[in-house]
Amino acid sequence: MPRPRKPQPNDAHPILNLEKLLDIHGVMEYLSVSRQTVYMLIDQEGLPVVRVGAQLRFIPSSVQRWLLSRQGTA
């Protein structure tokens, strides 16, 4: 059985990628939804969020993966 490959410095990782984080307004615009809907998506639908102190921040690639994983659900 082959050994697992060691992570390499250039391997993609959302945090190490140093993407510019979105704030609540950025996610509202990206998803074309209201503030209330963003909070509902966090609480009930698993929209990924990072808390920085009292602030909410969103990693764009995580939001995109979450959105793509929901394709075809209604």
Backbone as CSV, one residue per row, in Angstrom:
resi,resn,N_x,N_y,N_z,CA_x,CA_y,CA_z,C_x,C_y,C_z
1,MET,0.846,-1.179,0.000,0.000,0.000,0.000,0.892,1.243,0.000
2,PRO,0.659,2.187,-0.926,1.519,3.367,-0.989,1.330,4.273,0.230
3,ARG,2.413,4.902,0.619,2.345,5.832,1.742,1.676,7.125,1.291
4,PRO,0.928,7.782,2.207,0.325,9.069,1.852,1.402,10.095,1.537
5,ARG,1.111,10.925,0.584,2.039,11.968,0.174,2.098,13.056,1.235
6,LYS,3.298,13.547,1.519,3.453,14.641,2.470,2.897,15.924,1.863
7,PRO,2.220,16.762,2.659,1.775,18.055,2.131,2.971,18.879,1.665
8,GLN,2.796,19.538,0.560,3.850,20.375,-0.009,3.539,21.851,0.257
9,PRO,4.552,22.698,0.287,4.324,24.120,0.577,3.343,24.789,-0.385
10,ASN,3.268,24.316,-1.625,2.391,24.954,-2.610,1.003,24.346,-2.663
11,ASP,0.711,23.339,-1.831,-0.612,22.720,-1.822,-1.661,23.772,-1.469
12,ALA,-2.780,23.729,-2.171,-3.848,24.699,-1.936,-4.524,24.437,-0.600
13,HIS,-4.701,25.444,0.162,-5.426,25.409,1.427,-6.062,26.786,1.568
14,PRO,-7.379,26.852,1.867,-8.044,28.149,1.859,-7.374,29.212,2.730
15,ILE,-6.909,28.839,3.909,-6.309,29.825,4.793,-4.918,30.209,4.296
16,LEU,-4.128,29.217,3.876,-2.773,29.502,3.433,-2.749,30.226,2.096
17,ASN,-3.834,30.149,1.355,-3.943,30.812,0.075,-3.999,32.325,0.231
18,LEU,-4.275,32.791,1.436,-4.365,34.204,1.755,-5.366,34.943,0.855
19,GLU,-6.513,34.320,0.656,-7.582,34.987,-0.072,-8.068,36.163,0.757
20,LYS,-8.499,37.187,0.085,-9.096,38.310,0.799,-10.455,37.855,1.323
21,LEU,-10.650,37.971,2.617,-11.900,37.516,3.227,-13.031,38.468,2.887
22,LEU,-14.220,37.902,2.747,-15.425,38.705,2.523,-16.067,39.021,3.861
23,ASP,-16.648,40.202,3.963,-17.461,40.512,5.135,-18.913,40.196,4.795
24,ILE,-19.812,40.496,5.711,-21.231,40.164,5.511,-21.782,40.823,4.245
25,HIS,-21.346,42.064,3.986,-21.840,42.769,2.794,-21.331,42.112,1.507
26,GLY,-20.078,41.643,1.541,-19.533,40.954,0.374,-20.275,39.677,0.062
27,VAL,-20.640,38.925,1.100,-21.389,37.681,0.888,-22.814,37.989,0.444
28,MET,-23.400,39.034,1.020,-24.750,39.434,0.592,-24.753,39.743,-0.906
29,GLU,-23.734,40.473,-1.356,-23.640,40.827,-2.770,-23.349,39.592,-3.624
30,TYR,-22.408,38.749,-3.179,-22.021,37.559,-3.930,-23.207,36.617,-4.124
31,LEU,-24.010,36.431,-3.075,-25.154,35.511,-3.144,-26.455,36.203,-3.549
32,SER,-26.432,37.525,-3.635,-27.639,38.310,-3.962,-28.775,38.021,-2.987
33,VAL,-28.444,38.090,-1.696,-29.433,37.846,-0.655,-29.322,38.931,0.416
34,SER,-30.303,38.976,1.306,-30.322,39.951,2.390,-29.426,39.498,3.544
35,ARG,-29.156,40.410,4.456,-28.396,40.101,5.666,-29.086,38.983,6.445
36,GLN,-30.404,39.095,6.583,-31.171,38.093,7.325,-31.001,36.712,6.697
37,THR,-30.996,36.651,5.376,-30.834,35.371,4.691,-29.441,34.800,4.917
38,VAL,-28.408,35.653,4.930,-27.054,35.167,5.210,-27.011,34.506,6.583
39,TYR,-27.588,35.164,7.598,-27.598,34.575,8.939,-28.370,33.259,8.969
40,MET,-29.479,33.181,8.242,-30.248,31.948,8.173,-29.417,30.849,7.502
41,LEU,-28.698,31.196,6.433,-27.872,30.209,5.747,-26.747,29.694,6.645
42,ILE,-26.195,30.562,7.469,-25.164,30.147,8.426,-25.771,29.178,9.441
43,ASP,-26.885,29.591,10.049,-27.495,28.815,11.137,-28.148,27.519,10.684
44,GLN,-28.803,27.548,9.525,-29.621,26.399,9.134,-29.078,25.595,7.962
45,GLU,-28.225,26.207,7.144,-27.787,25.532,5.922,-26.289,25.271,5.872
46,GLY,-25.564,25.681,6.910,-24.142,25.365,6.976,-23.234,26.246,6.145
47,LEU,-23.663,27.463,5.826,-22.777,28.387,5.113,-21.516,28.579,5.958
48,PRO,-20.337,28.280,5.404,-19.112,28.352,6.203,-18.735,29.789,6.549
49,VAL,-18.397,30.003,7.796,-18.072,31.332,8.293,-16.872,31.226,9.226
50,VAL,-16.087,32.287,9.272,-14.965,32.390,10.203,-15.258,33.576,11.101
51,ARG,-15.160,33.372,12.386,-15.356,34.480,13.324,-13.997,35.072,13.662
52,VAL,-13.894,36.370,13.474,-12.682,37.114,13.829,-13.120,38.094,14.902
53,GLY,-12.920,37.715,16.151,-13.485,38.485,17.254,-14.997,38.397,17.155
54,ALA,-15.650,39.552,17.127,-17.108,39.584,17.009,-17.562,39.677,15.548
55,GLN,-16.609,39.762,14.627,-16.931,39.947,13.215,-17.052,38.607,12.489
56,LEU,-17.916,38.560,11.488,-18.026,37.390,10.619,-17.223,37.651,9.358
57,ARG,-16.467,36.656,8.949,-15.733,36.740,7.696,-15.937,35.434,6.945
58,PHE,-15.810,35.504,5.633,-16.084,34.365,4.769,-14.917,34.183,3.809
59,ILE,-14.459,32.933,3.672,-13.404,32.607,2.716,-14.093,32.361,1.369
60,PRO,-13.788,33.190,0.365,-14.512,33.073,-0.907,-14.546,31.666,-1.497
61,SER,-13.431,30.949,-1.479,-13.428,29.603,-2.064,-14.305,28.642,-1.255
62,SER,-14.401,28.840,0.053,-15.280,27.991,0.875,-16.739,28.268,0.564
63,VAL,-17.071,29.535,0.368,-18.446,29.900,0.008,-18.784,29.313,-1.358
64,GLN,-17.844,29.396,-2.284,-18.078,28.851,-3.624,-18.273,27.339,-3.577
65,ARG,-17.429,26.622,-2.805,-17.595,25.163,-2.676,-18.939,24.824,-2.053
66,TRP,-19.333,25.578,-1.012,-20.630,25.364,-0.361,-21.751,25.552,-1.377
67,LEU,-21.655,26.606,-2.163,-22.682,26.901,-3.156,-22.760,25.792,-4.205
68,LEU,-21.606,25.353,-4.701,-21.587,24.298,-5.705,-22.116,22.979,-5.153
69,SER,-21.892,22.731,-3.859,-22.382,21.485,-3.265,-23.908,21.471,-3.159
70,ARG,-24.510,22.628,-3.283,-25.959,22.740,-3.173,-26.657,22.729,-4.529
71,GLN,-25.895,22.615,-5.613,-26.508,22.589,-6.944,-27.507,21.454,-7.037
72,GLY,-28.656,21.768,-7.545,-29.690,20.752,-7.725,-30.560,20.531,-6.508
73,THR,-30.290,21.220,-5.388,-31.159,21.093,-4.218,-32.125,22.263,-4.212
74,ALA,-33.359,21.959,-3.900,-34.357,23.030,-3.850,-35.361,22.750,-2.756
